[in-house]
Amino acid sequence: MSSEPLAVNVLLVDDLQENLLALEALIRQPGRRIYTARSGDEALSLMLEHSFALAILDVQMPSMNGFELAELMRGTERTRTIPIVFVSAAGRELNYAFQGYESGAVDFLYKPLDPHAVRSKVNVFVDLARQRQELQAAQLELQRAVNMRDDFMSLIAHELRNPLNSVYLQAQLRRKMLAGAKPPDPQAMLKMVERDERQIRSMVRLLDDMLDVSRARTGNLAIVPAPFDLAASARAVVEAIQAQAEGSGVALTLSAPQALPMVGDEFRIEQVITNLLTNALRYGQGKPVAVTVGTRDHEAFVSVRDQGMGIAQADQERIFEQFERTEGVTQIAGLGLGLYIARQIVQAHQGRLEVRSAPGDGAEFILSLPLPT
């Protein structure tokens, strides 16, 4: 939580400007916003617009006195709970204090005011208001965490159900084939095994992503730097995904130098490129995807460019957060973890992961890494 004090509003109501200035000077502190009003009507307008930790009301005002203002406050839902402290220059023999407490005041002060007493009373109500604000903020954050947990569990169940169902159905089909009169067709069995392997790899990758998120959040994402060839890594990833691209009818191209020596965690960098390519195939609407590897401005880069739906400007930072995805793609499988993990890996290499995109104009994700010195 931020060390900056939460801003708290205090309302001062007096028909005399000099009284307002003196009282404001007395209670002004960092983290407090002081509002002033010179009439009951003006005070009510401010209270309907802002929340206040405390209202200090002068009793003797023309048109609407402090007691009348307090009665109106107690009759309105928004202003009912604002603590009221009355201030009066009238003598104690008029028994204004009793009337003040009758109208719902928490305290009554007589002029001339004791500066220490005023500051102490204001401090109490400001601190109470600040504690309420902190509690409300904590409750909102807790609710957000609960909602995120529920969404996460729902996503996990959905993402695991499909491959598990597929593996289960394949197992049932093999059981029937083995129980039949004819011996099973080896080629058909091999295709089933290959499908099983793809589904199992999908589940393993999902579990790996979940583990990487946990490691990234606790600062334990393992990075093992060593010399490697970035161009060769990009070629290896493209070759591994080429069959998937062809199966989806996507033309996947690579432009890279013969070699690009780097220092970093080769496995993790390949994980980033794989995530970017997988996203490009997933959201690229079947259109060509281009991968470019090169150097510029003392950095090495890998660009993955698709021609798909594109990403709105408002979403371009949000999609790098946990469980976040671009708007309108809930029908496409995925937990929304890949870009978060990718950026964590890149930042651990002192690099950057950025996106350039516009709706309907595709998206380009650019991985930038410092060249070895």
C-alpha positions as CSV (number, residue, x, y, z in Angstrom):
1,M,0.0,0.0,0.0
2,S,1.2,3.5,-0.8
3,S,2.9,5.5,2.0
4,E,1.2,8.7,0.8
5,P,-1.7,9.6,3.1
6,L,-5.2,9.2,1.6
7,A,-6.8,12.5,0.9
8,V,-9.6,13.4,3.3
9,N,-12.2,16.2,2.9
10,V,-13.2,18.6,5.6
11,L,-16.0,21.1,5.3
12,L,-16.0,24.5,7.1
13,V,-19.2,26.6,7.1
14,D,-19.3,30.2,8.3
15,D,-20.9,33.3,6.9
16,L,-17.8,35.4,7.7
17,Q,-14.8,34.9,5.3
18,E,-12.3,35.9,8.0
19,N,-13.5,33.1,10.3
20,L,-13.2,30.6,7.4
21,L,-9.6,31.7,6.7
22,A,-8.6,31.5,10.3
23,L,-10.1,28.0,10.8
24,E,-8.6,26.7,7.5
25,A,-5.2,27.9,8.5
26,L,-5.6,26.2,11.9
27,I,-6.4,22.7,10.5
28,R,-4.7,22.6,7.1
29,Q,-2.3,19.6,6.8
30,P,-1.0,17.4,3.9
31,G,-3.5,14.9,2.8
32,R,-6.5,17.1,3.7
33,R,-8.7,19.0,1.3
34,I,-10.5,21.9,2.9
35,Y,-13.8,23.1,1.4
36,T,-15.5,26.2,2.6
37,A,-19.0,27.5,2.4
38,R,-20.6,30.8,3.5
39,S,-24.2,29.6,3.6
40,G,-26.2,26.5,4.3
41,D,-27.3,26.2,0.7
42,E,-23.7,26.3,-0.5
43,A,-22.7,23.8,2.1
44,L,-25.4,21.3,1.0
45,S,-24.3,21.6,-2.6
46,L,-20.7,20.7,-1.6
47,M,-21.9,17.8,0.5
48,L,-23.9,16.4,-2.4
49,E,-20.9,16.6,-4.6
50,H,-18.1,15.4,-2.2
51,S,-17.7,13.0,0.7
52,F,-16.6,14.6,4.0
53,A,-14.8,13.3,7.1
54,L,-16.1,16.2,9.2
55,A,-18.3,19.3,8.9
56,I,-17.5,22.3,11.2
57,L,-20.6,24.5,11.3
58,D,-21.0,28.0,12.7
59,V,-24.3,28.2,14.6
60,Q,-25.3,31.8,14.0
61,M,-25.6,32.3,10.3
62,P,-28.3,34.3,8.4
63,S,-30.9,32.7,6.2
64,M,-30.1,29.1,7.5
65,N,-28.4,28.7,10.9
66,G,-26.2,25.8,11.8
67,F,-28.9,23.8,13.6
68,E,-31.2,24.1,10.5
69,L,-28.4,22.9,8.3
70,A,-27.7,20.0,10.6
71,E,-31.4,18.9,10.4
72,L,-31.3,19.0,6.6
73,M,-28.1,16.9,6.7
74,R,-29.7,14.3,8.9
75,G,-32.6,14.0,6.6
76,T,-30.5,13.2,3.5
77,E,-29.0,9.8,2.9
78,R,-25.7,11.1,1.5
79,T,-25.1,13.5,4.3
80,R,-26.6,11.7,7.2
81,T,-23.4,10.1,8.5
82,I,-21.1,13.2,8.3
83,P,-19.9,14.0,11.8
84,I,-20.8,17.6,12.8
85,V,-18.9,19.9,15.2
86,F,-20.7,23.2,16.0
87,V,-18.9,26.4,16.7
88,S,-20.5,29.4,18.4
89,A,-19.5,32.8,19.7
90,A,-22.7,32.9,21.9
91,G,-22.4,32.7,25.6
92,R,-22.8,29.3,27.3
93,E,-25.9,30.6,29.1
94,L,-27.9,30.2,25.9
95,N,-27.4,26.5,26.2
96,Y,-26.6,26.1,22.5
97,A,-24.5,23.0,23.2
98,F,-27.6,21.0,24.3
99,Q,-29.5,22.0,21.2
100,G,-26.4,21.1,19.1
101,Y,-26.2,17.6,20.5
102,E,-30.0,17.3,20.1
103,S,-29.5,17.9,16.3
104,G,-26.9,15.2,16.0
105,A,-23.6,17.0,16.6
106,V,-20.6,15.0,17.9
107,D,-19.1,18.1,19.6
108,F,-19.7,21.8,20.4
109,L,-16.9,24.4,20.6
110,Y,-17.1,28.0,21.9
111,K,-15.2,31.0,20.5
112,P,-12.5,32.0,21.0
113,L,-11.4,28.6,19.9
114,D,-8.6,26.6,21.6
115,P,-6.2,25.8,18.7
116,H,-4.9,22.6,20.3
117,A,-8.5,21.3,21.0
118,V,-9.6,22.1,17.5
119,R,-6.6,20.3,15.9
120,S,-7.0,17.3,18.2
121,K,-10.7,16.9,17.4
122,V,-10.2,17.3,13.6
123,N,-7.3,14.8,13.7
124,V,-9.5,12.2,15.3
125,F,-12.2,12.4,12.6
126,V,-9.7,12.6,9.8
127,D,-7.9,9.5,11.1
128,L,-11.2,7.7,11.4
129,A,-12.2,8.6,7.8
130,R,-8.8,7.6,6.5
131,Q,-9.1,4.2,8.2
132,R,-12.5,3.7,6.6
133,Q,-11.0,4.5,3.2
134,E,-8.1,2.0,3.8
135,L,-10.6,-0.6,4.8
136,Q,-12.8,0.0,1.8
137,A,-9.7,-0.2,-0.5
138,A,-8.6,-3.4,1.2
139,Q,-12.1,-4.9,0.7
140,L,-12.1,-4.0,-2.9
141,E,-8.7,-5.5,-3.4
142,L,-9.8,-8.7,-1.6
143,Q,-12.9,-8.9,-3.8
144,R,-10.8,-8.4,-6.9
145,A,-8.5,-11.3,-5.7
146,V,-11.5,-13.5,-5.0
147,N,-13.0,-12.7,-8.5
148,M,-9.6,-13.4,-10.1
149,R,-9.3,-16.7,-8.3
150,D,-12.8,-17.8,-9.4
151,D,-12.1,-16.7,-13.0
152,F,-8.8,-18.6,-12.9
153,M,-10.4,-21.8,-11.6
154,S,-13.1,-21.5,-14.3
155,L,-10.5,-21.0,-17.0
156,I,-8.4,-23.9,-15.8
157,A,-11.3,-26.2,-15.7
158,H,-12.3,-25.2,-19.2
159,E,-8.8,-25.4,-20.7
160,L,-8.1,-28.8,-19.1
161,R,-11.5,-30.3,-19.9
162,N,-11.2,-30.3,-23.7
163,P,-7.8,-32.1,-24.0
164,L,-8.8,-34.5,-21.2
165,N,-12.1,-35.3,-22.9
166,S,-10.2,-35.9,-26.2
167,V,-7.7,-38.3,-24.5
168,Y,-10.5,-40.1,-22.8
169,L,-12.5,-40.6,-26.0
170,Q,-9.4,-41.8,-27.8
171,A,-8.8,-44.3,-25.0
172,Q,-12.4,-45.5,-25.3
173,L,-12.0,-45.9,-29.1
174,R,-8.8,-47.9,-28.7
175,R,-10.5,-50.2,-26.2
176,K,-13.2,-50.9,-28.8
177,M,-10.6,-51.5,-31.5
178,L,-8.6,-53.9,-29.3
179,A,-11.8,-55.8,-28.3
180,G,-12.9,-56.2,-32.0
181,A,-12.5,-59.3,-34.0
182,K,-10.0,-57.8,-36.3
183,P,-6.5,-56.7,-35.2
184,P,-6.2,-52.9,-34.8
185,D,-4.8,-50.9,-37.8
186,P,-1.3,-49.8,-36.7
187,Q,-1.5,-46.6,-38.7
188,A,-4.8,-45.7,-37.1
189,M,-3.4,-46.5,-33.7
190,L,-0.3,-44.3,-34.5
191,K,-2.5,-41.3,-35.4
192,M,-4.4,-41.8,-32.1
193,V,-1.2,-41.8,-30.1
194,E,0.0,-38.6,-32.0
195,R,-3.3,-36.9,-31.1
196,D,-2.8,-38.0,-27.5
197,E,0.7,-36.6,-27.4
198,R,-0.6,-33.2,-28.8
199,Q,-3.3,-33.0,-26.1
200,I,-0.9,-34.0,-23.3
201,R,1.7,-31.4,-24.5
202,S,-1.1,-28.9,-24.4
203,M,-1.9,-29.8,-20.8
204,V,1.8,-29.8,-19.8
205,R,2.2,-26.4,-21.3
206,L,-0.8,-25.1,-19.4
207,L,0.7,-26.4,-16.2
208,D,4.1,-25.0,-17.0
209,D,2.5,-21.6,-17.6
210,M,0.8,-21.7,-14.2
211,L,4.1,-22.6,-12.5
212,D,5.9,-19.8,-14.4
213,V,3.3,-17.3,-13.2
214,S,3.9,-18.3,-9.6
215,R,7.6,-18.2,-10.1
216,A,7.4,-14.7,-11.7
217,R,5.3,-13.3,-8.9
218,T,7.7,-14.6,-6.2
219,G,10.8,-13.5,-8.1
220,N,11.9,-17.1,-8.6
221,L,11.7,-17.3,-12.4
222,A,14.8,-19.3,-13.3
223,I,17.1,-17.7,-15.9
224,V,20.3,-19.5,-16.8
225,P,22.4,-17.2,-19.1
226,A,24.9,-18.8,-21.6
227,P,26.1,-18.0,-25.1
228,F,23.5,-19.0,-27.8
229,D,22.5,-18.1,-31.3
230,L,19.3,-16.1,-31.5
231,A,18.9,-16.7,-35.2
232,A,19.2,-20.5,-34.7
233,S,16.7,-20.4,-31.9
234,A,14.1,-18.5,-34.0
235,R,14.6,-21.1,-36.8
236,A,14.1,-23.9,-34.4
237,V,10.9,-22.5,-33.1
238,V,9.5,-21.7,-36.6
239,E,10.4,-25.3,-37.7
240,A,8.6,-26.7,-34.6
241,I,5.5,-24.7,-35.3
242,Q,5.5,-25.0,-39.1
243,A,3.3,-28.1,-39.1
244,Q,0.7,-26.4,-36.9
245,A,0.8,-23.4,-39.2
246,E,0.4,-25.5,-42.3
247,G,-2.5,-27.5,-40.7
248,S,-4.2,-24.1,-40.1
249,G,-3.5,-22.9,-43.7
250,V,-1.2,-20.2,-42.4
251,A,1.9,-19.1,-44.4
252,L,4.7,-18.8,-41.9
253,T,7.9,-17.1,-43.1
254,L,11.2,-16.3,-41.4
255,S,13.8,-13.7,-42.3
256,A,17.0,-14.0,-40.2
257,P,20.7,-13.7,-40.5
258,Q,22.9,-16.8,-40.7
259,A,23.9,-16.3,-37.0
260,L,23.2,-13.8,-34.3
261,P,25.4,-14.6,-31.2
262,M,23.8,-13.6,-27.8
263,V,24.1,-14.3,-24.1
264,G,20.9,-15.4,-22.3
265,D,18.7,-18.3,-21.4
266,E,18.2,-20.0,-24.7
267,F,15.3,-22.1,-23.5
268,R,13.5,-19.1,-22.0
269,I,14.0,-17.0,-25.1
270,E,12.6,-19.8,-27.3
271,Q,9.7,-20.0,-24.9
272,V,9.0,-16.3,-25.6
273,I,9.2,-16.7,-29.4
274,T,6.9,-19.8,-29.1
275,N,4.3,-17.8,-27.2
276,L,4.4,-14.9,-29.7
277,L,4.1,-17.3,-32.6
278,T,1.3,-19.3,-31.0
279,N,-0.6,-16.1,-30.4
280,A,-0.1,-15.0,-34.0
281,L,-1.5,-18.3,-35.2
282,R,-4.4,-18.1,-32.7
283,Y,-5.4,-14.5,-33.4
284,G,-4.2,-14.0,-37.0
285,Q,-7.4,-15.2,-38.6
286,G,-5.6,-17.6,-40.9
287,K,-3.5,-14.9,-42.6
288,P,0.3,-15.0,-43.2
289,V,2.6,-14.6,-40.2
290,A,6.1,-13.2,-40.7
291,V,9.0,-13.6,-38.2
292,T,12.0,-11.3,-38.6
293,V,15.3,-11.5,-36.7
294,G,17.9,-8.7,-36.8
295,T,19.8,-5.9,-35.0
296,R,19.3,-2.2,-34.6
297,D,20.4,0.5,-32.2
298,H,22.7,-1.8,-30.3
299,E,19.9,-4.4,-29.7
300,A,18.9,-7.7,-31.2
301,F,15.3,-8.1,-32.0
302,V,12.7,-10.7,-33.0
303,S,9.5,-9.4,-34.6
304,V,6.4,-11.6,-35.0
305,R,3.9,-9.9,-37.3
306,D,0.4,-11.2,-38.1
307,Q,-2.4,-9.7,-40.2
308,G,-5.3,-10.5,-37.9
309,M,-7.9,-8.6,-35.9
310,G,-5.4,-6.2,-34.3
311,I,-5.4,-4.8,-30.8
312,A,-7.0,-1.5,-29.6
313,Q,-4.7,1.1,-28.1
314,A,-6.6,0.8,-24.8
315,D,-5.8,-2.9,-24.6
316,Q,-2.1,-2.8,-25.6
317,E,-0.7,-2.7,-22.1
318,R,-3.5,-4.6,-20.4
319,I,-2.9,-7.8,-22.4
320,F,0.5,-8.2,-20.8
321,E,-1.1,-8.6,-17.4
322,Q,-2.1,-12.0,-15.9
323,F,-5.3,-13.5,-17.3
324,E,-5.9,-10.6,-19.6
325,R,-6.8,-10.9,-23.2
326,T,-7.8,-8.5,-26.0
327,E,-11.5,-7.6,-26.0
328,G,-13.9,-9.8,-28.0
329,V,-11.8,-13.0,-28.2
330,T,-13.4,-15.1,-25.4
331,Q,-14.3,-17.7,-28.1
332,I,-10.5,-18.4,-28.6
333,A,-8.9,-20.8,-26.2
334,G,-6.2,-19.6,-23.8
335,L,-5.7,-18.4,-20.2
336,G,-4.2,-15.1,-21.0
337,L,-0.9,-16.0,-19.3
338,G,1.5,-16.3,-22.3
339,L,2.2,-12.6,-22.8
340,Y,2.6,-12.0,-19.1
341,I,5.2,-14.8,-18.8
342,A,6.9,-13.7,-22.0
343,R,7.3,-10.1,-20.7
344,Q,8.6,-11.3,-17.3
345,I,11.3,-13.5,-19.1
346,V,12.3,-10.6,-21.4
347,Q,12.6,-8.1,-18.5
348,A,14.7,-10.7,-16.6
349,H,17.1,-10.4,-19.6
350,Q,17.1,-6.6,-19.4
351,G,15.1,-6.4,-22.6
352,R,11.7,-5.2,-23.8
353,L,8.6,-6.8,-25.2
354,E,6.3,-4.3,-27.0
355,V,3.3,-4.4,-29.4
356,R,2.4,-2.2,-32.3
357,S,-1.1,-2.6,-33.6
358,A,-4.4,-1.1,-34.5
359,P,-7.8,-2.7,-34.9
360,G,-8.2,-4.5,-38.2
361,D,-4.5,-4.0,-39.0
362,G,-2.9,-7.0,-37.4
363,A,-0.3,-6.9,-34.6
364,E,3.5,-6.9,-34.4
365,F,5.2,-8.1,-31.2
366,I,8.8,-7.1,-30.9
367,L,11.3,-8.8,-28.5
368,S,14.3,-6.6,-28.0
369,L,17.5,-7.8,-26.2
370,P,20.8,-6.0,-25.5
371,L,23.6,-7.2,-27.7
372,P,26.5,-8.8,-25.7
373,T,29.4,-6.4,-25.0
